[in-house]
């Protein structure tokens, strides 16, 4: 595999940065993840970090050197992350559990696979155009789904804009939405970002920036745009961009990753080790299948209510 990656995270006007991001890869598979700890609940940054660490740990265990089923892995690893956040709350006797959103992408076999919970987004761009993006698990996004652009513009903005109906760490099962895999072409861009970015920049502007600039310029530029727009009250702003088989002439050497020379058991990661260095709790196959079935049932019920 050959890809370039560039990531930036800024605290903005908040007291702490509760966003977390990172990536890891083997010879034949790469994983990119971003999580945004939820305000209004304790230790959101811990929830975000635990989510990424859990998913990266499972990826390291199972991508040898590739995942058997990337979509099944995404669903299962995100659910395990949810369990680990809940476990952390129980062990620390917290009256309210930490919570976080998450968006995860796996590149393998010349295809992109992704899944998300909450309103951290993934954008899939090709030749300066948006092919698809994730849809937020927020009430406003679902209300607007079937509305015309004119009706959408009339919708109020404000504190309820990003009210979520699912996340990791809460007492309810997370609604893990797995996207339709996309075949990768040279130059395709995958952008993962927190709502601190997309909430401040119109989608058309965001897409245009990546169509006009190379990755190492576009990622920091859109982050700075969001910070300027947010002003002194700016949310945390985080973006992780990946370009597939990018032209080496357009890249800094430090951005380019080529995995062909890695050993089959090789592994590299920018995601820190787990906070407590303990293994991810084991679940037998039957328990995993029951959990996934329950999650799918919740998703179907939600779809029927639309």
C-alpha positions, 0 to 999 in steps of 0.5 A: 500500500502507498498513501499519504497522511496529514493530521492536525488537532487544535484546542480552540477556545476550550479549556481542554482538547477532548478530540483524539485521532491517530492511525496504524497500519500493517503491510496490507491494511491501514486504520484511521480513527478520530474520536470527540469526547462529549461535553456535559459528561466527565472525562470526555478526553478519556473516553475518546482515548480509550475508544481509539486505543481499544480499536487500535489494539484489536486491529494489531491483534487481527490484521495479520497482515490484513483483516478477515472482514473489515466491516465486521471488524469495524462493527465489533471493535467499536462495540468493544470500545463502547464496553471499555468506556463503560468499564472505565466508568464502573472501575472508577465509580463515576456516577456519569459515564464518559462519552465520545463519538468515533469515526473509523476507516480501514483501507485494505484491498484497494477499498475504503471501509468505514463506520461511525457513531455520533457526529464525527464525520468522514468525507470521501473525495475524488477529483475535487468532488464529494462522492459521499460522507457519513450522516450524523447521528443527530436529530437535526441531521435526520430531520433534514435528511428528506428535506429540500435544500430550501427547507434545510436552510430555514432550520434553526442553528444553535445549541440543539444543532448537534444533539446526538441520539447515540454515542459510545459510553452511554447506558444504551447500545450504540448505533454503529453505522457501517458505510458502503465500501468504496473502491479506491483510485489514485488521488482519492482523499478520505477526511476524518474530522470532528464537528469543530471543523465541519460545524464552522465551514460550509461543505462546498468550501471544505471540498473546494479546499481539498480540490485546490490544495495538496493534502499538507496545505489543505488540512491545516488550512481548513483547521485554521479556517474553522478556528477563525470562524469559531473565534474565542468560543471555538470548539476543539478542531481536529482533522485527519486526511489520507490520500491514496497512492498520492503523487510522490512529487506532491508530498513531503517524505514524512507524510508518505507511507509505503508498506510493501517492505514491512514484514507480515507481522509488522505494525506501526501506530501513532495511537498510544498504548492503552491507559492501563496496559490491560488487554481488551476484555474477551467475549466469546463469539456467541456474546459478540453475535448477540451484541451485534444483533441487538445493535442491528435491531436498534438501527432497524427500529430507528429506521422504521420510525423515520 
